[in-house]
Amino acid sequence: MRPMLFVVVTTGSLVLAAIGCRSAPEREGDAAPSETTAASSASVPSDLPSHVALEGMLSPPFSAEQLRQAHPVGLVRVFEIRAADGSTGRRRSEVVESSATAVTFEDILIDSGDPPKRSTATWEELVGHAAHYPTEYSTVRNAKRTSELGTFDCWVYAMTSPDGAASEFWFARSQPGPPILYTQRRGDIVDFEMELVELHRP
């Protein structure tokens, strides 16, 4: 089973889509993300939200109400995408409609020449996108992430899939929504990264 993730992707029209374990050429020499991990002998921090989890899965990081409050109309996120071959791109996502039950995003790959595309999901569906981390081979820990946007206290969901790919999803506690960083690697070799580089509030 592969995780569903509330995040912008490079190839689909849906801003709220699934990122599975991607297959890509390998790039050597990349450093691991900067972090400071809280000391804990448990695989699940005691302060992780206790939202209802699916059987055999870790609890999702945010509730539907937290997501709703964090996504007013006019909110804009820009993600930088870094591929294994060294190529990069940026994708912009804007909240264009938001109600008590659902949200609509307008998503565009910057400088691609493609028209923007819209997708709608309920808040409960968004919760579900981050609810598929099997406890059998997933863990979550506390860590800090420092980027050009500042320093964030994060929950880091780490999953090593049966094919050996190791993925990390950095959810900033103060930013309910998609992870501020997603990485996939095999050992020390980075296959794919996507990071939040701009955040504009209305």
C-alpha positions, 0 to 999 in steps of 0.5 A: 500500500502506498501513501496518499498525500495532500500535495501539489504534483508535477504531472496531474491536474489535481492539486490534491493528488497522490504521490506514490514511490516514484521511479527516477534516475539517481542523483549522488551527493545530495545532503540530507535535509537540515533537522534537529530531532527531538529525543524519544525512544518511541516511534510515535511522539506523545504530542502527535494529534490523536485524530482517528486513524484507519486500522493499521495506519498512523494518525493523520497530522491535521483534522478537517477543521484545522485544514478548513481554518488554514485555507482561506480564499486567496492563500497561495503556495509555491513549491519547488520541485527538484528531480533526480537529473538536476532539473527543477520547476515551480508549481503554484497553488491558490485557494480560489473557493472555500466553504464549510465543506470543501475547497477548490484549488487552482494549480499551475506549473510556472513557466510551463505554458500550460493553462491553470487547472482546478480541483475540488475536495472536501475537508474530510477527503484532505484528511484522508490523503494524509492517513495512509502511513502503514504502522508496519513500516512507517514512523513519525518523529518531532523535528525542526526544519529551517528554510528560507521561510523560517524555522518550523516545528514539524512532524516527520512521517517516514516510510520505507516501502517494500521496494526499498524507497525511503520517503519523508513528509515534513508537516509543519505544525503551524501550517495545516495542509501539505508537507513543507518538504517531501523527499524520496531517497534510496540510501544517501541518493536523492530521487525526488524532492518538493519543498514549499518556497513561498507562502502568501496569505490574503 
